[in-house]
């Protein structure tokens, strides 16, 4: 099992530690991608927050 597969498996199992790692690693990258298409910082922040909310 690769590290990516392990992280996804643990994320699906609602592992809070893994969720924090993934959020820390990717939230800025996702925000920058959003910012390229949306001009409002607040909108980008809202979209990124929604991506990382885990409603199970």
C-alpha positions as CSV (number, residue, x, y, z in Angstrom):
1,X,0.0,0.0,0.0
2,X,1.4,3.4,-1.0
3,X,1.5,6.3,1.5
4,X,-1.2,8.0,-0.6
5,X,-3.5,5.0,-0.3
6,X,-2.8,4.7,3.4
7,X,-3.7,8.4,3.9
8,X,-6.9,8.0,1.9
9,X,-7.9,4.9,3.8
10,X,-7.3,6.6,7.2
11,X,-9.1,9.7,5.9
12,X,-12.2,7.6,5.0
13,X,-12.0,6.1,8.6
14,X,-12.2,9.7,9.9
15,X,-8.7,9.8,11.3
16,X,-8.4,13.3,12.6
17,X,-4.6,13.4,12.4
18,X,-4.6,12.5,8.7
19,X,-7.3,15.0,8.0
20,X,-5.1,17.7,9.6
21,X,-2.1,16.6,7.5
22,X,-4.1,16.7,4.2
23,X,-5.7,20.0,5.1
24,X,-2.3,21.6,6.0
25,X,-0.7,20.3,2.9
26,X,-3.3,21.2,0.3
27,X,-5.4,24.1,1.5
28,X,-3.1,26.8,0.1
29,X,-2.7,25.0,-3.2
30,X,-6.5,24.7,-3.5
31,X,-7.0,28.4,-2.5
32,X,-4.5,29.6,-5.1
33,X,-6.2,27.5,-7.8
34,X,-9.6,29.0,-6.8
35,X,-8.1,32.5,-6.8
36,X,-7.1,32.1,-10.4
37,X,-10.8,31.9,-11.4
38,X,-12.5,33.9,-8.6
39,X,-11.5,37.5,-7.7
40,X,-12.9,37.5,-4.2
41,X,-10.6,36.2,-1.4
42,X,-13.6,35.6,0.9
43,X,-15.3,33.4,-1.8
44,X,-12.1,31.4,-2.2
45,X,-11.8,30.9,1.5
46,X,-15.4,29.8,1.7
47,X,-15.0,27.3,-1.1
48,X,-11.8,25.8,0.3
49,X,-13.4,25.5,3.8
50,X,-16.3,23.6,2.2
51,X,-13.9,21.2,0.5
52,X,-12.3,20.3,3.7
53,X,-15.4,20.0,5.8
54,X,-16.1,16.3,6.6
55,X,-19.8,15.6,6.9
56,X,-20.2,11.9,7.2
